[in-house]
Amino acid sequence: GRAAGVARSDYLDGLAGIVHRYISRYPSGLDPEVIERRAENRERILDYFGATEDDWRDYRWHLKHILKGPRGLKVLKELVPLSPEEEAAVERAVREGIPWGITPYYLSLFDFESAERKRDHQVRSQVMPPPHYVELMSQHRGDREYYFDFMGEHDTSPADSITRRYPYIAILKVADTCPQICVYCQRNWEIEGPLQPGSIPTLRELDRALDWFEEHPSMMDVLLTGGDAFLLSDKTIAHILERLARMPHVKNIRLATRTPVTLPMRITDELADLIGSYIEPGRRNVCVVTHVESAYEVTPELVEAVWKLRKRGIYVYNQLVYTVETSRRFQNVATRIALKLAGIDPYYTFYPKGKEEHRDYRVPIARVLQERKEEARLLPGIFRTDEPVFNVPRLGKNHLRAWQDHELIAIRPDGSRVYLFHPWEKGIARVDPWVYVDVPIRDYLEELAKRGEDPAEYRSIWYYY
């Protein structure tokens, strides 16, 4: 009866209060004090370069002043406090030609007062390489094209600029570069740096790849990525969309870009009009997929950029890479709330693969499952529509919630769990499974403890497989 309903409601108020206390640990880029602090950062950057607010609003100015190479390192050291480890790692990356770069806009999201990473740990972890990463990238400069190709793209590319792992979709790599370099980039085996010369295919090369899509009527969905699809000129984007629009079998076109996070000024009204003009309700959809890692990256500039797209009927989806830096209790609950307020729909929670150079970013599979079951589950459904997935080399995404897709087969002496991943197409074709050695849970909990977390708050992690 009503008394029970009231008691239940009171209990849920208490539960919501507990969750809110966790969420309040993670500030949003939309918080007034954060906006004010970053406005001061912006002024310092503009003063440094002798630039104006009009320059700041022009994405081409940011592209001209990307922090890269020795000059970028000098700017970074003069504007932002760095820890000795950060400084040494970036110096070596620059010296040995390891991909590194930051846009002036993204730099403004840093904490300009401290190198302690108390507020900007997610932001810095995106672009400041750890020593182990730099060491391994340096060791394999000569064979990086194959050593770091974890997903086996050399073996899943039926034609230049194309990767295909599924029956109805393929990737068209329209650029082998980005405005900014993510340390844990999947394609670090081919992306050499920000705005690298010669990294964007010619129209002739793009047309040859588009010819392949025209000749394969099973291609219902096309993902334009790279690199960053929004590094292309509006004219080139229009050329690609126009060709795909003439293919009756193409029902959906996705443009993958981090520019809402790294360079939101790139999303102009003209670009939004262009992309939106190729949507044909009932016939063809065009959408954007981005990569926001934290609520701290959701800024007024990002919201403005996304709104330009949404006003034209362009859906925006997010793939969140689940790293140590984004894996604290209820951290991604805060991120999902910020995403929805910005007009972005959560799409995937993406396990960061087993690439050895990304050791410092990896988390146990058990933590992904724990987060989904114990934290995301408390959100209203519209806020938690994403799916936790694991990318199996050469085979593609496996859903971690699907027990039939993976099984625990061993535990090593160091506590590493060993999983056997079954191909998603195993029900209709004979394909070999794949063995994965996970991060030891104890090592992960010890790392969280170093960052001020209480491992006891994660104690149920041992029961997830």
Secondary structure, 3 states (H helix, E strand, C coil): CHHHHHHHHHHHHHHHHHHHHHHCCCCCCCCHHHHHHHHHHHHHHHHHHCCCHHHHCCHHHHHHCCECHHHHHHHHHHHCCCCHHHHHHHHHHHHCCCCCCECHHHHCCCCCCCCCCCCCHHHHHHHCCCHHHHHHHHHCCCCHHHHCCCCCHHHCCCCCCEECCCCCEEEEECCCCCCCCCCCCCCCCCCCCCCCCCCCCCHHHHHHHHHHHHCCCCCCEEEEECCCHHHCCHHHHHHHHHHHHCCCCCCEEEEECCHHHHCHHHCCHHHHHHHHCCCECCCEEEEEEECCCCHHHCCHHHHHHHHHHHHCCCCEEEEEECCHHHCCCCHHHHHHHHHHHHCCEEEEEECCCCCHHHHHHCCCHHHHHHHHHHCHHHCCHHHCCCEEEEEECCCEEEECCCHHHEEEEEECCCCCEEEEECCCCCCCCCCCCEEEECCCHHHHHHHHHHCCCCHHHHHHHHHCC
